[in-house]
Amino acid sequence: MHQQFAKDLMTILRAGSITRAAKSLYITQSALSQRVKRMEDEFGTVFLDRSVTPIRLTYAGEKFMAAMLQITSITTALRNELYEIEHEAQGRMRLGISLQRGMQILPLVIPTFTSRYPRVRIELSEYGSSRLERMLHEGLCDVALITTEPRYADLHYELLESEEVVLIAAKSSTFAMEHADEEEVPITAAKDEKFVFLRQGHSVRVLQDELFLRNQIEPHPLLETDSLEAAKRLAAEGAALMLCPSVFITQSPEVDAKVKRFRVENMDYKRHFFFSYRKDMVLPRFMLDFLDIVRKVVHGNKDTSIS
């Protein structure tokens, strides 16, 4: 019951109001309000500050949500441990990974993992890294492979790889004709160019927005997409420029052959690819083995941790 109420609170916070949250839950506003009131009466405190817009948690509400996240992590760890005791290596792994990274890594990881643990069920969530990091924080994933800068103190981040973000342009474009391949250019040199953007929630978009803001540039977006594959192919055909991790150009020879890459002057940003999970979660053996397989696929046995 308390866990269901925690889900209700999370829905309210995301929606910004009880009315909008009720619509997303397909119940009436009064029914959701009564649920909240019952729990507040049970605990003898108020969980939601209704005097502000968007609605937010009170201090008591924050404490309740933190406790429920701990309970969820403990329950998940206990469930996996009991599965291992009773069924050797059986359980569930809620795995988060971006679509692009999934295409790159999962075909090399999953066959090895499932051959060792055929009775472990993998529940896959494919979203942008920012959203997956938040899902870990909220207890909606067990482990995630994400590209980010660590944002949550309650998560453990193991560094797997660092990536350089480069500016790409089709070789046939005017911009590419004016600059040599691999040349270092100021981002202001592209201030009048059109760009193809990844939508909010992708780590590249976060880096891109920070770069434009720091250089006081108002970019000209051609379009926004969730597909990194579509974005880099649009750039390769000369439709627009794009900021893209170099690893995703290298792994696409047909794109690599059509574009020039440019290092961005004073580009202090590197993308960091992590294996991440909640600090209060004890990983069962099969999740630790999954990490070991991923580690070997990415770069052998070398590893770095940020706690």
N, C-alpha and C positions, 0 to 999 in steps of 0.2 A: 504493500500500500504506500509506504513512504517512498519507495523507488519510483512508483508511478507518479507520485506528487512531484518528485524532483524533475521528472520528464515534463510535467505540466509547467513547472516554473521555468524550465529552459525554453519551452515553446513560447511562453509569455515574453520572456526577455528578448528572444529573437524577433518576435512580432512587434514588440514595442508597446503593446496594449493587450488587455484581456479580451477586448472585442475581436481584434484581428487574430489573436491566438485561438479563440473559440471557433472562428471560421475555419482555420487550418486543421483543427481537430474534429470538425464536423459535429460540433455540439453547440448549444445555445450559450450566449454570454452569461446568462444567469446560472446555468449549470456549472460552468467553470468557476464563476465567482463563489458559488456555494462550496465547491471542492476546496478552494483556497481558504475560505472562511472556516471550514471544518478543521483543517490542519492547523490554522492559526489558533483556533480555540483549544485544540488538543495540546499544543505546545505552550499556550498562554503568552504568545508574542505575535508581532506582525512581521511577515516575511517580505512584503512588497511595499515600496514607497510609491503610493498612488498620486502623490502631489506633484510629481514631475513628469515630463514627457520627453523622451520615452520612459516608460515605467522602469524602475530598477529595484534591485534587492536592498533591503535594509541590512544593517550589520548582522542581525540575527539570521536573515536570509542567506547571507554569504557564509556564515558558519554552518548552517544547515546543508547548503550545497557542497561545501568542502567535505563535510562528514559523509554525505551520500557518495561522493566520488571515491573516498577511501573505502567505504563499504563495498562499492562495486568492484574496485581493484582487488580487495581481499577475497571477495566471493569468486571472482574469476580465477585468481591464483589457487584458491582452495579447490575449485571445481577441476582445474587441470591437474593438480596434485593427486586428487582422489581418482581421476581417470587413469593416471599413470600407475597408481597403486593397484587398482582393480583390473585394468585392461592393458597394462604394460605401456603402450604408447598410443593412446587414443585421446582425442580431444578436439578442440576448436581453436583456430587462430584467425582472429579478425585483422586482416592485413590491409593497410592503406598504401597506395602507390599512385603516382601520376601516370596517366595513360602513356606518355612518351617513354618514361623510364620503365614502365611495365613492358612495353614492346622490346626494349633493349635488354632487360635483365631477366624477366620471368621465364622466357624460353630456355635460358641457361641454368636457372635455379630450380624451377618446379619439378622437372623430371627426376633430378637427384634427390630432392626432398621427399617426393611422394614414393619413391622406391624404398626409402628408409622408413617412412611413416605413412603407410597406405591407409591407416584408419584415422588420420588427422584430417578434419574438414577445414578447408580454407574458405573464409568468407571475405571476398575482395571488395574494397572500396576504391574507386578510381576518381580522384578529384585533383584539383590544384594543391600544391604543397601547403599553402597558407590555411586552406580549409582542413586538410588532413591534420596539420599540427593542432588546430583548434579541436578537432575531433578526439585526438589523443588526450588533450588537456581535459576534455569533458567526459572521458571514459568511454567513447563510442568506438574506439579502435584499441586493439591490444598492442600492436607494433606498426610502425610505418616507415617507409623509405621516402624521405622528403628532402627537398632542396630549400634551405632556409637559413636565416640567422636565428640562433636560439632565442626564443621569446618567453618561455615559461619556466619558472624556477622548479616546478614540480615534474619536469620531464628530464630524462637522461638522453643525451645526444652522443652517439658514437660517430666520429667523422670517418667517412668512407672515401671521399674524393672531393677535391676542389676544382672548380671549372672557371675558365676565363670567358667572359661575355664579350662578344665582338659585334661590330657593325657589319652587316652584309648588304651588298648591292649587286644586281645583275651586271655581268661584264659588259652588256650592251647598253647600260644606262649612262646618262650624262655624268652622273656623280662618279661612277667607276672609271670612266674615261679620263676624268680629271685627277685621279689619284692612283698611286701604284698599289698593287696587291701587298698586304701586310703593313702598309704605311700607317703611322700613327697620326690620327686626325682629331681636331677638336670637335666635339659634338655640335658646336655652333656652326660648323661648316655644312651641317645637314638641316639647319633650322627652317629652310624653305622647302624641304623635301617631304613627300608623303611617306607615312609609316604604316605598316601593318602591326596591330597590337594584339597581344594575348589579353584575354579578359581579366578583370580583377579576380584574385585568388591564386594566380600563378606567380611564382617567385620572380620570374623575369619581369613581370609587370611592375612589381614593387621596386626593383632596381631601376627600371626604366623611368618610372614616375619620379623617383628621387633624383636621378641624373638630370632630367629635364627641369625640374624645379630648381635644383642647385645652379643651373646655368641660365635660368630665367628664360626658358624656351617654351613657347606654346606650340606643340607639335601639330601636324596636319594628319589626322588618322584617315587612312583609306577605309579600313574596317577593323572590327574587333572579332576575334574568334577564340574558341577554347582549344582549337587544334593547332599544336605547334607544327605538325606535319604540313597542314594546309598553309600556315603562315610562311614557313620557309620556302615552300614551293611558289607561292605568290611572289616573294622577293626574288627568287631565282628567275622568274619570267619577266622581271622588270616592272612589276606593278607598283612596288614601293620598296623602301628600305626597311630593315628590321634589325633589332638587337637580339642576338641569339647566342646561347652557349655554344662554344666552338665544338664541343663533343658531338652535338647533334648535326653539325655540318659534316664533320669527318665521317660519321656513320652513314651518310647518304651520298655516295659517290656521284649520283646523277645531279644532285643539287650542288655539291662541291665543284663540279666541273663548270657550272654556269655562273658562279658568283666570285666576287673578290671579297676578302675579309680585311677589315680595318680595325686596328687596335685604337681604342678611344683614349685620347689624351686625358691625363689626370683621372683615369677611371680607377677609383680606389676599390671598386666592388668586385668581389669574386663570389660565385655561387658555391655554397658548401652542401655536399650531399651527405645526409646523415641516416643512420638507423636509430630510431627513437622509440621510447616507451616511457610509461610513467615510473617515477622512482619508487613509488610505493607498491609496485607490482613485482612479484617474484616470478621470473620467467621460468616456465617448465623446460625440461630437457629438450623437447622438440623445437621450441622457439629459439633456444640457444644454438642448436644445430642449424636451424634455418639461417641465423645470423652468420654462423661460420661459413656456410655455403655461399652466402651473398658476399661476404668478405673476400673469399677466394676468387669469386667471379670478377669482382671489381678490381682488386689489386693484390691478390695473394693473401698473406697472413699479416700484413702491416695494418695496424689500427691505432687510432687516437681517440680518446674519450674526453667529453666535456660534461661535467656533472653539475 
